[in-house]
Amino acid sequence: MDSTVPNCFWIVREHEKKELTSSKEMFPIEIARTARRFHRQIPGYKMSPLVSLPRLAAMFGVGSIWVKDEASRLELNSFKVLGGSFALYRFIQDRLGIPDKEMNYKYLISKEVKKRLGDITFASATDGNHGRGIAWAAQKLGHKCVIYVHEETSVRRIDAIRSYGATVRIIEGTYDDAVRQIVVDGKENGWEIISDTSWDNYTEIPTWIMQGYLTLLAEAQEQFSGVGIVKPTHLFIQAGVGALAASVIGFYHALFGQDAPKCIVVEPDKAPCIYESALANDGKPHTVTGALDTIMAGLACGDPSPIAWEILNENADAFIIVP
């Protein structure tokens, strides 16, 4: 651990050369193509911009810096809708036994599917954008939705979730408390939980959510190719529970193996559950407690997702915390 910037710390790790089996199994290019094929059918879909920052690159003396700008993603302006909508696609596909070649967005939102499924209530806990994505997708499918948020969630985020017809319940404590409570209430009420974090015996749906994010990465690779770049040299990815970071890092390791870019995970210093898990260096995910106070509300998470941590522990090259 070292630092040349005040209050900024990092851990750099060396990896043995080995088969990256988890990445190849969870994030193969075929799944990325399936996810993107589904998302392209959603009305309003378009590729989000890959934006070059040449002045910043010149300031740091590097070849180029690129940002995948998700502020224009569908009508939700967040990458989270990619994971939530794909998870519901997979959930319904699995429940009804429909193969990919017969499954499409138009059929997914049809009255026939609604009739075959019966009454379902989808539920999730959120810091904001994941819950909004689930509410949006549930509304498109014509199903009820319940979203749990923690007490520090902004009114604007709550109103945004409610605008898609979801019932919002405010839970005392943190995001992690909201997750724990919805697990209990979901069992009691028979809700179908669509969570982007995992726990014991709950890994399939979080995996589907992470696979839904692959659309973003398939787009990015196409955009890089368009400007003559085979792949980036370094990836900097933010982490809350670690789902997006695991998707990005897992995808590039599945695609390029040992030639993958250097992968750096970045967290707020007040909510560093991934960083602390790396610091412990025992291969296990570790919880951090406290107020988890950060202006990056979507990253205020104290419990890593175990399946995301498995990917990050195997593949990430460095972990950074910043104010």
Salt bridges, closest charged atoms under 4 A:
GLU19 OE1 - LYS24 NZ 2.86
GLU70 OE1 - ARG73 NE 2.77
ASP100 OD1 - ARG90 NH1 3.06
ASP119 OD1 - LYS114 NZ 3.99
ASP127 OD1 - HIS150 NE2 2.53
ASP177 OD1 - ARG180 NH2 3.12
GLU192 OE2 - ARG95 NH2 2.89
ASP196 OD2 - LYS80 NZ 3.00
GLU219 OE1 - LYS68 NZ 2.86
GLU219 OE1 - ARG73 NH2 2.85
GLU222 OE1 - ARG36 NH1 2.75
ASP282 OD2 - HIS286 NE2 2.93
ASP303 OD2 - ARG180 NH1 2.80
